[in-house]
Amino acid sequence: MALRGVWQLQKLIISYSDWGGSSRGIRAFMESQLPAFKEKNPQLEVVTELIRGQHPHLKGFYKNKNERVICVKNMTPEDILLHATRLRNALGRKVVKLKTRHVTKHPSVQGTWTTDVKFETE
C-alpha cells in the first residue's frame, strides 16, 4: 500500500527449492505469474533465491526497516500471488492489539453506549 503516494514494500525475496515437492507451486508461480507481477509493480525489487532442502517462503522488506516472512509450502500459484499482493499492499507496521473495541481521543466518563441501555420512565 502506498503511504502518502510512496509504496512501502521495497524488496520481495522469493525463496524456493528446485528439488523439494513443497516448492512445486512456487516454481509454477515463477514460470507463469511472476513476470506479470514484476511488470505491474516496477517500484518493487523482486529477487529469487534458491535454497535447497527448505520450504519455500516469501520475505518482504519495508521502508521502515521491518520485514515479514510468509511460508508458502504446498500452495497453488494463485494463492502465492495472493500472498505476494498482500505483502505489497501492507504498510509494514507491527500488529498492535487493541485494548477496547473502539479507540477515541476523549473516552466517555459514563461508559460506552450500547443498545441494552434501559431508561426508566416515571
N, C-alpha and C positions, 0 to 999 in steps of 0.2 A: 504494500500500500504506500501511497505517496503521502508524506507529511510535508505540508506547505509546498507541494509540487516536486518534492525530491523523493525518489524511490529509496527505501530504507535497506533493502537487501542488496548487498554489494557483490557477493560471490556465492555460488552454489556448487558444491563438490558432490559428484555422483560417484560413490564407491561401489564396486561390484567385483565378482569373481568370474573369470571366464570358464571355470570348471564346475563350480557348485550348482546344484539343482535349484537352490533357493534364489539364485540370481537369474533364472530363466526369464522372468517377467521384466526385469530391468534391462536385460540385453535386448529384448524385443522393443522396449520403450526407446532405447538408444538408437535402434535402427529406424523405427517408424515415426516416432513423435518428437524426439529431441531436436532434430533440425528445425522443425516448425516452431518449437518452443523458443529456440535461440533467435529465430527471425523476429518473433513477436516481442521479444524482450532484449533489445540491443543494449540497454543500460546495464544488463546483468552479465557478469563474467561466469561462464559455465565451464567447469573443469571435470573431466572424467578421470577416475583413479582406479587402477587395477590392484585389488587386494585379494590374494588367493586365500582360501580357507576361512573366510569370514562372511557373515551375512551382509547383504547389500544395505546401504543406508544413504540418505540424503543429508547433507550438512550445509546449513545456511549461515553466512556471516553477515552481520548487520553493521550499519554505520555507528551505532552506539556501543560497539565492541562486544555485543552479545552474540552467541551462536546457538543454533537449535539443530538437533540431530533427530531424524525420523528413520526408524527401521522399516524397510520396505520388503522384507523377505516374503517370498511366495505370493506377491501381489501381481495383479494384472497391469499391463501398461496404462490402462485408463485410470486405475487407482493411483499409480505412481505419478501420472500427470496431475491428478487432483491434489496430491500432497505437495508436489513442486509448486503448483499455483498457490496453494495455501501458504507455503513458505514465502513466496514472492509477495503476497498480499499482507503478510503480517508486519507489524511495526518493530518487532524485535524486543519488545518490552517484556519484563518478567510478569508472570501472572500473580496478581495480588488478590488474596481472598478478602471479600468484604465482610465487615462485622455485622452490618444490618442489610436489610433488603433494599434500602434506598439511601442515597448519600445526599446530604444537603449542608449548606454552609451554616444555616441557622436552624438547628433541630428544635422541634416543638417541646415546650416545657410540659405540656399536658400529655404528650404521647402521640403516637401515630393514629390517624383517623382510620377507622375500619367501618365496615357495613354492619357490624354487630353492635354498634353503639345504640343504647336504648335511652330515649329521653322520657322522663316521667312528666306526664301532663296532669295538672291538678284540676 
